[in-house]
Amino acid sequence: MKVSGSSAALQVLTGSFFGKFINLVALALVTPHLGPSGFGQLVVVGIIVGIFNIVIDIGFENYYIYRTKITGPERTSAEDIETIEHIVFTLRFYSNLILFTAQIVASFALTGILFDSPVDTYLRILSLNYLFAIPGRINEIRFKKRMQFKVVAQSKVLGDLIGATAKVILVFSGLGLVGWAIGIVAGGAVNTLYLARRGGYKPKLINIPVRWRKEVFWFARHSWFSGVGIYLNNQVGNILLKAYMPLTNIGYLQFGYSYTVEIQSGILASQLHVMLPYYSNFQHDRPRVSKAINQLIELSLLVMGGPAIIGAVYAEELVIFLFGEVWRSAIPIVQIYCCYVVLRILVSPCLSILSALGKMKETTFITYSNLILGALASLFVLVFTKSIIWYAVAFAATGLATEYVKALLGLKLLKIAPTSLFLDVKMNLISLAILSCAAMTLQYFYQPEGIMGLAFSFGLLLAILFGIQFYLNRKVFVYLFEKLKISTSFLSVKNK
């Protein structure tokens, strides 16, 4: 199987950028209609939905990635691969039916206790996603295992486009959060239908063979414990915020998160989906894996690092111009999260190594360590400072600490020296450092006014970034253009 990690990554990154851009435009359009309290309600919805996802959704698809080997000396037989696919589909079918039922019941039983309207209606509509996802998940994971990410990227972009369009139309029609929920379901349904149509899997419910049960449920147990930890990591802060902060302050934090970390996290999730099967398939080929990690970091620094730095420097101008004075309190949150985005790029491709190698105990331990550290830091900040700014700092610091430890442990298991990766991307880091200085200098001497002023500033800074990058480390442009089928004859391939 001749598959390039950078080719697969580029396909997924392209799809992710298109999808995130579409959703970002939709979010920007509806932000004035939702307001800070609307963003706060989205946090409440995330807490409730997350509980059902993590309690019942074990993530059996990761077992398929870990257990099947389609290359190398330990290749899994076609018969065993088919059996594992049927096992995963069967478990997904029943778990999603339980999720659907549980969320519908909770939307009625907990109204007036944990939430009020329109959150209850939002939850009922969103529960339909569990039913639509059943045929899509198995086909998606089959494409990913075979490194056929083009179809996955196409389904994602198509679903995002339909979903975002529906969100904007329905929110503007006066449905608010309910319209947003319908848009999410519409996008998910289109995504699933495309995957099911393009995929070759024929659904079949089976009784899990005896010889598979112990291994499947061993993996599921550790995956579940790790998933619970991930949920608590993501939501314990929100739960504490709801106890100590008014809904408006929670909305400011969610606003900053939505326009920075959430965008990168969506792209990062796509990276992890690429690298998870890649590590599993090619863990025996260390030079190949190391090269793929290096290329992905360089591409991410070039594409995401520059905009994040510009966003941090020009946060005030962007937030006030696009959304108005009502969001001024969110500006420092945006700046903190933009810095967080840049720093996590360096290790983001390495975060799925442990899962790909089946190291579930190590993953669970790191996850719960971060949970304890994050909860203590958040509680300290909320009790003694009651500051949303210091809460954002605590969130970013604890998240970075855990991600760096997880990445370094994964690299150690693959016997790849972390210093070699960082030295390989040093020119990219120098480019971003120069861009930071240029952005702060330009902002000091030139205050942009209106859309033309902002466009001039951003265009000039991006030109500086690409110019410096081209001069210091043009190899990233060489393989980027090669993957995009663009002629590289005018580029010197000398790796400076």
C-alpha positions, 0 to 999 in steps of 0.5 A: 500500500503506497500511501504518503502521510503528507498526501493523506494529511493534505487531503484531510487538512484541505477538507478541514479548512474548507469545513471550518471556514464554512462553519466559521462564516455561519457562526459569524453571521449568527453571533449577533442573533445568539449573543453572550447568553446564547453562547452560554446555552451552547456550553450547557448543551455541550455538557449534557450531550457530552455526558451521554456520548461518554457514558455510552459511546465506547469508541469501538472504531478505534479498536478496528484501527488498532486490531486490523493490520493491512500492511507489513508482516503481521497482516490481518486476514480478510476473513478476520477483517470482515468479522471485526467490521461486523463486530464494530457495526453491531456495537455501534448500532446498539450503542447509538440506539441507547444514546438516542433513547437516553437523550430523548428521555433526559430532554423531558425528565431534566427540563426545569432541573438542569436546563430550560427551553430551548435547550430541551428542544435542542437536545431532542433534535440533536438526538437524531444525529445518533441514528444518522451516524450508524451507517456512516461511522463504519464506512468512515473508519474503513476509508481511514484505515485504508488511508483513503481520506479524499472521500472522508474529506469530501463528505465532511465538506459537503455535510458542513456546507449543507449544515451551515447553510441550514443553520444560517437560514433557520437562525435568521428565520427566528428559530435561534438555538433550535435552528442551529440544532436542525442545521447540525442534524442536516449536515450530519445526515448528508455526511453519513449518506455520502459515506454510505453511498461511497463505502463498500460495507454491507451492514450485518448484525452478529453475535460477537464470536467467543474468541473476540469477546475478551479482547474487544471488551478489554479495549472497550473498558480502557477506551471508556475510562480514557473517554470519561477522562477526556469528557471530564477534561473538556467539561469539568471547567464548564461545570465549575464555570456554571457554578461560579460565573454568570451565563454571560461570562461563560458566553465570553469564554465560549466565544473566544474558544469557538473562534480559536481553539475549536477551529484548530481542534477540528483541524487537529481531530482531522490530523489525528484521524490521519495519523492514527491509522498511519502510525498503526500501519507503518510503526515498523518504518521509523524514518517514514513516520518521522518524515510524515510528522515533520512535514505535518508540523511544517504545514500546520505552522505555515497554514495555522501559525501565521493566522493565529499570531495575527489574530492575537495581535489584532484581536481587538480590531477584529472582534470590535469590527466584526461583532461589536462592542458587546464582545469587548470582554472576550478580546483577552480570551481570544488573544490567550487562546490564539497563543495556545493554538500556536504552541500546541501545533508543535506536538499535535501530530504526535497525540495519537501515537499511544492510541495507535500502538494500543497503549490505552493504560498510558493514555488513560493515566495521562488523561486523568492526570490532566483532569486532576491538574486542570480541575484544581487549577480551574477551581483555584482561579474561580474561587480566588480570582473569579477572573475569566482571563485567568481561567483561560490561562489555566485552561491553556497551561494545563492543556499544553502540559498534558499534550506535550507529555503525551506526545513525548511519550509516544515519540519515545515508544517509536524511538524518535528523538523529539529534538530532531523534530524541533530542530527540523522545524526551527526555520518555521519557528524563526519565521513566526517569531519574525512575523510576531515582531512585524505584526506588533510593529505594524500595529504600533505605527499603523491603526487599521480602519475599516475592512480595507485597513484590516485587509491591507494589514493582514495581506502585508503580514501574510506576505511577510510570513510567506516571503520569510518562509520561502527564503529560510525553508522553501522545502515546505513549498516544494512538497506542498506544491507537489501534492497539489500537482503544481509545477515546482520548476521555479523552486530550488529544492535545496533544503536550507 
